[in-house]
Amino acid sequence: MPQLKAILGFVLGFIFVAGLIENCCKMWSAFQEVLSTIRLVKKNYGYAASFYEKLSSQTLEIFLAYIQKTFSSTVMS
């Protein structure tokens, strides 16, 4: 009877440890997926920020040229 309890305890312990390892692997893969998503968002945000900076600088240049043209035509007349 004590041998049966020992074998049963070993089997249940093995199943428990195997379940823990499986859950840790699942959590690790989920963590890796979250990290890759964060990297992708960061990369895309970098592209978006770069595009926005270019767009805003071009818009600012156009706006300043318009103001300069308007101001110079107003002063000349």
C-alpha positions in Angstrom: 0.0 0.0 0.0 2.8 2.5 0.8 4.3 1.7 -2.6 1.0 2.4 -4.3 0.8 5.8 -2.6 4.4 6.6 -3.6 3.7 5.7 -7.2 0.5 7.6 -7.2 2.2 10.6 -5.7 5.0 10.4 -8.2 2.5 10.2 -11.1 0.4 13.1 -9.8 3.5 15.2 -9.1 4.8 14.5 -12.6 1.5 15.5 -14.2 1.5 18.7 -12.0 5.0 19.6 -13.0 4.3 18.8 -16.7 1.3 21.1 -16.5 3.4 23.9 -14.9 6.0 23.5 -17.7 3.3 23.6 -20.3 1.7 26.7 -18.8 5.1 28.4 -18.6 5.8 27.6 -22.3 2.4 29.0 -23.2 3.0 32.1 -21.1 6.5 32.5 -22.7 5.1 32.3 -26.2 2.3 34.8 -25.4 5.0 37.1 -23.9 7.0 36.8 -27.1 3.9 37.6 -29.1 3.3 40.7 -27.0 6.9 41.8 -27.5 6.8 41.3 -31.2 3.5 43.3 -31.3 5.1 46.1 -29.3 8.1 46.1 -31.7 5.8 46.3 -34.7 3.8 49.1 -33.2 7.0 51.0 -32.3 8.3 50.5 -35.9 5.1 51.7 -37.5 4.9 54.6 -35.0 8.4 55.6 -36.1 7.3 55.5 -39.7 4.2 57.5 -38.9 6.2 60.0 -36.8 8.7 60.4 -39.6 5.9 60.9 -42.2 4.2 63.4 -39.9 7.4 65.4 -39.4 8.0 65.6 -43.1 4.4 66.5 -43.8 4.3 69.1 -41.0 7.6 70.7 -42.2 6.4 70.8 -45.8 3.1 72.3 -44.6 4.9 74.9 -42.6 7.1 75.8 -45.5 4.1 76.2 -47.8 2.3 78.3 -45.1 5.3 80.5 -44.6 5.8 81.0 -48.4 2.1 81.9 -48.6 2.4 84.4 -45.8 5.6 85.9 -47.3 3.9 86.2 -50.7 0.8 87.7 -49.2 2.8 90.1 -47.1 5.1 91.2 -49.9 2.2 91.8 -52.3 0.4 93.8 -49.6 3.4 95.9 -48.9 4.1 96.5 -52.6 0.6 97.7 -53.3 
